[in-house]
């Protein structure tokens, strides 16, 4: 092979090598181009996901504040155009974490805290009411909660004597201003899957219990034990006022909706001593109620439904005879019957007296002429009247010389005659009715 042939062969090899290199570069360029397109799409998707992850929803019972690097952000309200720092219910957007942090707190939902640190110790079964516990001989301050009240009398107010009561209370609150609440009241930020209620019992509730306990101690020290038992409304109002004053000083953003008293009672060890006067008072009130009820019943039966009003009217000192009769005529029931019988008896007595007067007036001229004869006649009439109702008649003539006699009389009345007399008497009584 000549030198020219060798050179031609080398040139062909070089050309083939350059062609293969250009083709590889072309494929590499296309691969890089596609890779950049895919990478750009992935980046755009990530940007979109990042931006959309900033959308958040505030529930109807919540308000929210947005922290950007720990600072509360302001937003222009679409309704008023003013800048606000608290977001209301609805959908909102802001830069997602870690740029911003969303704090959502319920403001419409009421939270309840039980204040039972002043109550005596109870087992779970006793709290449920399935078992009634027996108190110990004395109060155990390691387990039993209690509250001091001031003693009775002026001497005890100087610091010598105090009373002990047990009490339960319940505080109902809500968060009105979440900006003040977040700035001045510490609470643990809810973790993933938790809400405000899950962490409030660890931070907010202990604070409110401490404030309420301080108010309870200060208030109860102004009452005696007897006053504490019967003044539940006054006590709870004073405690609520002290709690609200303390929360305002803290600028907490918390408002107290209600403070209620569950129960205030004396120690169980002295319950019997306190129950005796209470039971006696209850019995007294019950006896008074029964007596009034019985009096109303008797009065109603005696004079009708208006008997009480009529009785009060009859007690007037300047009541005329005409008004008295008018009021008495309004009575009903047994009173009307008694008054009717009284009027009838009065009429009978008056008429009998008039008849006797007329009778004696007629006898007066004859008595003046023959007094002994008139007296004897009157005596005979009286004897006849007496003998009419007598079942047995025995006439004994006086002995000569006026000497007394001893007589023994065996009386065996006729049963038939006695029966007839009883029947006639019964008929007469029925006719009188």
C-alpha positions in Angstrom: 0.0 0.0 0.0 1.3 3.4 -1.0 1.7 6.4 1.2 -1.3 8.0 -0.6 -3.5 5.2 0.3 -2.5 5.3 3.9 -3.2 9.1 4.1 -6.7 8.5 2.5 -7.4 5.9 5.1 -6.4 8.2 8.0 -8.6 11.0 6.7 -11.6 8.7 6.5 -11.0 7.6 10.1 -10.8 11.2 11.3 -14.0 12.1 9.6 -15.8 9.2 11.1 -14.5 10.1 14.6 -15.7 13.7 14.2 -19.2 12.5 13.1 -19.6 10.3 16.1 -18.6 13.1 18.5 -21.1 15.6 17.0 -23.9 13.0 17.3 -23.1 12.3 21.0 -23.1 16.1 21.7 -26.3 16.5 20.0 -27.9 13.7 22.1 -26.4 15.2 25.3 -27.8 18.6 24.4 -31.2 17.2 23.9 -31.0 15.3 27.2 -30.0 18.3 29.1 -32.7 20.4 27.5 -35.4 17.9 28.6 -33.9 17.6 32.1 -34.0 21.4 32.5 -37.7 21.4 31.4 -38.6 18.7 33.9 -36.6 20.5 36.7 -38.3 23.8 35.9 -41.7 22.1 36.0 -40.8 20.5 39.4 -39.7 23.8 40.7 -42.9 25.5 39.5 -44.9 22.8 41.2 -43.0 23.2 44.4 -43.4 27.0 44.3 -47.2 26.5 43.7 -47.4 24.0 46.6 -45.4 26.4 48.8 -47.6 29.3 48.1 -50.9 27.4 48.4 -49.7 25.9 51.7 -50.1 29.4 53.1 -53.9 29.2 52.8 -55.5 28.6 56.2 -59.0 28.6 57.6 -60.3 30.3 60.8 -63.3 28.5 62.2 -66.5 30.5 63.0 -65.8 30.3 66.8 -62.1 31.4 66.4 -60.0 34.4 65.8 -56.4 34.3 64.6 -53.2 36.4 64.6 -50.2 36.0 62.3 -46.7 36.1 63.5 -43.9 36.8 61.1 -40.6 36.0 62.7 -42.4 36.4 66.1 -43.9 39.8 65.3 -47.7 40.2 65.0 -48.6 41.3 61.5 -51.2 43.9 60.4 -53.6 43.4 57.5 -55.9 45.7 55.7 -59.6 44.8 56.3 -61.5 44.3 53.0 -64.6 45.6 54.7 -63.5 48.8 56.5 -60.1 49.4 54.8 -58.4 49.8 58.2 -55.5 47.8 59.4 -56.2 45.1 61.8 -54.1 42.6 63.7 -56.8 40.0 64.4 -58.3 37.9 61.6 -61.9 36.8 61.9 -63.5 33.6 60.6 -63.0 32.5 57.0 -60.2 31.6 54.5 -56.9 33.6 54.6 -53.5 33.4 53.1 -50.0 34.2 54.4 -46.5 33.0 53.9 -46.3 29.4 55.3 -44.0 28.2 58.0 -41.2 28.9 58.9 -41.8 32.4 57.6 -45.0 32.9 59.6 -46.8 31.2 62.4 -50.7 31.1 62.7 -52.1 31.4 66.2 -55.8 30.4 66.3 -57.7 30.7 69.6 -61.5 30.1 70.2 -63.3 33.3 71.3 -67.0 32.2 71.1 -66.6 28.9 72.9 -67.0 29.1 76.7 -64.4 27.2 78.8 -65.2 25.9 82.3 -62.8 25.5 85.2 -63.8 23.7 88.4 -62.6 25.2 91.7 -62.6 22.2 94.1 -59.5 22.8 96.0 -61.6 23.9 99.0 -63.6 20.7 99.1 -62.9 17.7 101.4 -61.2 14.6 100.0 -63.5 12.2 98.0 -62.6 9.0 96.4 -63.7 8.5 92.7 -66.6 6.3 93.9 -67.7 9.1 96.3 -67.6 11.7 93.6 -69.8 9.5 91.4 -72.2 9.1 94.3 -72.2 5.3 94.3 -70.6 5.2 97.7 -71.1 7.5 100.7 -67.9 8.1 102.5 -67.4 8.3 106.3 -65.5 11.3 107.6 -62.6 10.9 109.9 -62.6 12.0 113.5 -60.9 15.2 112.5 -60.1 17.2 109.4 -56.9 16.1 107.6 -55.3 19.2 106.1 -53.0 17.0 103.9 -56.0 15.8 101.9 -59.1 17.9 102.8 -59.5 21.3 101.3 -61.1 24.0 103.4 -61.6 27.7 103.6 -61.5 30.0 106.7 -64.3 32.2 107.7 -64.3 35.0 110.3 -65.4 34.1 113.8 -68.5 35.2 115.7 -68.5 38.4 117.7 -66.2 41.4 117.9 -63.5 39.7 120.0 -63.0 37.0 117.3 -62.6 39.6 114.6 -59.3 40.7 116.2 -57.8 37.4 115.1 -58.6 34.9 117.8 -61.1 32.5 116.3 -62.1 31.4 112.8 -64.6 29.0 111.3 -64.0 26.3 108.6 -66.2 25.6 105.6 -65.9 23.5 102.5 -66.9 24.9 99.1 -67.1 24.1 95.4 -67.2 26.7 92.7 -67.2 26.8 88.9 -65.7 29.5 86.7 -66.9 29.9 83.1 -64.8 32.2 80.9 -64.0 33.0 77.3 -61.2 34.8 75.5 -62.4 38.1 74.2 -59.2 39.7 72.9 -56.7 37.2 71.6 -54.0 39.8 71.0 -53.9 40.8 74.7 -54.2 37.1 75.6 -51.3 36.1 73.5 -49.1 39.0 74.7 -49.8 38.8 78.4 -50.9 35.2 79.2 -48.6 32.3 78.7 -50.0 29.2 77.1 -48.4 26.2 75.5 -48.6 26.3 71.7 -50.7 23.4 70.5 -48.7 20.7 68.7 -49.8 18.8 65.6 -53.3 17.4 65.9 -54.1 19.4 69.0 -56.2 22.5 69.6 -56.4 25.2 72.3 -58.6 23.1 74.6 -55.9 20.3 74.7 -53.3 22.7 76.2 -55.4 25.1 78.1 -55.7 22.7 81.1 -51.9 22.8 81.4 -51.3 26.6 81.4 -54.5 28.8 81.4 -56.6 26.8 83.8 -54.0 26.7 86.6 -53.6 30.5 86.3 -57.4 31.0 86.6 -57.6 28.6 89.5 -54.9 30.5 91.3 -56.7 33.8 90.7 -60.0 32.4 91.8 -58.6 30.8 94.9 -57.1 34.1 96.0 -60.4 35.8 95.5 -62.2 33.0 97.4 -59.9 33.3 100.4 -60.2 37.1 100.6 -64.0 37.0 100.3 -64.7 34.1 102.7 -62.7 35.8 105.4 -65.4 38.5 105.6 -68.2 36.1 106.4 -69.1 34.1 109.5 -69.8 30.4 109.0 -73.6 31.0 109.3 -73.4 33.8 106.8 -71.4 31.8 104.4 -74.0 29.0 104.3 -76.9 31.3 103.5 -75.2 34.0 101.4 -74.2 32.1 98.3 -75.3 34.8 95.9 -73.5 37.6 97.7 -70.3 35.5 98.0 -70.2 34.4 94.4 -70.8 38.0 93.2 -67.9 39.3 95.4 -65.6 36.6 94.2 -66.5 37.2 90.6 -65.8 40.9 91.0 -62.3 40.2 92.5 -61.5 37.8 89.6 -62.5 40.3 87.0 -60.4 43.1 88.6 -57.3 40.8 88.7 -57.8 39.8 85.0 -58.2 43.5 84.0 -54.9 44.4 85.8 -53.2 41.6 83.9 -54.7 42.9 80.7 -55.4 39.3 79.9 -58.1 39.6 77.3 -60.2 37.0 79.3 -63.7 37.8 80.4 -65.7 35.9 83.1 -69.1 34.9 81.9 -70.3 33.2 85.0 -69.1 32.2 88.5 -71.4 29.8 90.2 -71.4 28.2 93.6 -71.7 24.5 93.6 -72.1 24.1 97.4 -70.9 25.6 100.7 -71.1 23.4 103.7 -69.7 23.0 107.2 -67.2 20.2 108.0 -68.7 16.7 108.0 -67.4 16.1 111.5 -69.8 18.6 113.0 -72.7 18.1 110.5 -75.1 16.8 113.2 -74.7 19.9 115.4 -75.5 22.1 112.4 -78.3 19.9 111.1 -80.3 20.0 114.4 -81.2 23.7 114.2 -81.9 23.4 110.5 -84.2 20.5 111.0 -85.9 22.3 113.9 -86.4 25.4 111.7 -87.8 23.3 108.9 -90.2 21.6 111.2 -91.3 24.9 112.6 -91.9 26.2 109.1 -93.8 23.0 108.2 -95.9 23.3 111.3 -96.7 26.9 110.6 -97.7 26.0 107.0 -99.9 23.1 108.2 -101.5 25.3 110.8 -102.3 28.0 108.2 -103.6 25.4 105.9 -105.8 23.9 108.6 -107.0 27.4 109.6 -107.9 28.2 106.0 -109.7 24.9 105.7 -111.7 25.4 108.9 -112.4 29.1 108.0 -113.5 28.1 104.5 -115.8 25.4 105.8 -117.3 27.7 108.4 -117.8 30.8 106.2 -117.0 30.0 102.6 -114.3 31.2 100.2 -114.6 34.8 101.3 -114.6 34.0 105.1 -111.1 35.6 105.7 -112.0 38.9 104.0 -115.4 39.0 105.8 -113.7 38.3 109.2 -111.2 41.1 108.7 -114.1 43.5 107.8 -116.1 42.5 110.9 -113.0 43.3 113.1 -113.3 47.0 112.2 -113.9 49.0 115.4 -116.3 51.6 113.8 -118.5 49.0 112.0 -122.2 49.8 112.0 -124.9 47.3 112.8 -126.2 47.5 109.3 -122.8 46.8 107.8 -122.2 43.9 110.2 -125.5 42.3 109.1 -124.6 42.8 105.5 -121.2 41.1 105.9 -122.7 38.2 107.9 -125.2 37.7 105.2 -122.4 37.0 102.7 -121.1 34.0 104.7 -121.7 30.5 103.4 -121.2 27.0 104.8 -121.6 26.2 108.4 -121.4 29.8 109.5 -124.6 30.7 107.6 -126.5 27.8 109.2 -125.3 28.8 112.7 -126.3 32.4 112.1 -129.7 31.3 110.7 -130.3 29.1 113.8 -129.2 31.9 116.0 -131.7 34.3 114.3 -134.4 31.7 114.7 -133.6 31.1 118.3 -133.6 34.8 119.0 -137.0 35.2 117.3 -138.3 32.3 119.4 -137.0 33.7 122.7 -138.2 37.2 121.9 -141.7 35.9 120.9 -141.8 33.7 124.0 -140.9 36.6 126.2 -143.6 38.8 124.6 -146.2 36.0 125.1 -145.2 35.7 128.7 -145.4 39.4 129.2 -148.8 39.5 127.6 -150.0 36.6 129.8 -148.8 38.2 133.0 -150.3 41.5 132.0 -153.7 39.8 131.6 -153.3 38.1 135.0 -152.3 41.3 136.8 -155.8 42.7 137.4 -157.0 39.3 138.7 -153.9 38.9 140.8 -154.6 42.2 142.5 -158.1 40.9 143.4 -157.3 37.3 144.3 -153.5 36.8 144.5 -153.5 33.3 146.2 -155.9 31.9 143.6 -153.8 33.2 140.8 -150.6 31.8 142.3 -152.2 28.4 142.7 -153.4 28.5 139.1 -149.9 29.3 137.9 -148.5 26.5 140.0 -151.0 24.0 138.6 -150.2 25.1 135.0 -146.5 24.6 135.7 -147.1 21.1 137.2 -149.1 20.1 134.2 -146.3 21.3 131.9 -143.8 19.3 133.8 -145.9 16.1 133.8 -146.3 16.2 130.1 -142.7 15.2 129.5 -142.5 12.8 132.5 -142.4 9.1 131.7 -143.6 8.0 135.2 -145.7 10.0 137.5 -145.8 9.3 141.3 -147.9 11.6 143.5 -147.3 11.4 147.2 -149.5 13.3 149.6 -147.8 15.0 152.5 -148.1 13.4 155.9 -150.2 14.9 158.7 -148.3 17.3 160.9 -145.7 17.9 158.2 -143.6 15.0 159.3 -141.3 13.4 156.8 -141.7 10.0 155.2 -139.2 7.5 153.9 -140.3 5.9 150.7 -138.7 3.2 148.5 -140.0 3.2 144.9 -139.2 0.5 142.3 -139.7 1.9 138.9 -140.0 -0.4 135.9 -140.8 1.9 132.9 -142.9 0.6 130.1 -140.4 -0.1 127.1 -143.1 0.5 124.5 -143.9 3.9 126.0 -140.2 4.8 126.2 -139.7 3.8 122.6 -142.7 6.0 121.5 -141.3 9.0 123.4 -137.8 8.6 121.7 -139.4 8.4 118.3 -141.5 11.5 119.0 -138.4 13.4 120.2 -136.4 12.3 117.1 -139.2 13.6 114.8 -139.3 16.9 116.7 -135.6 17.3 116.2 -135.8 16.6 112.5 -138.6 19.1 112.1 -136.5 21.7 113.9 -133.7 21.2 111.3 
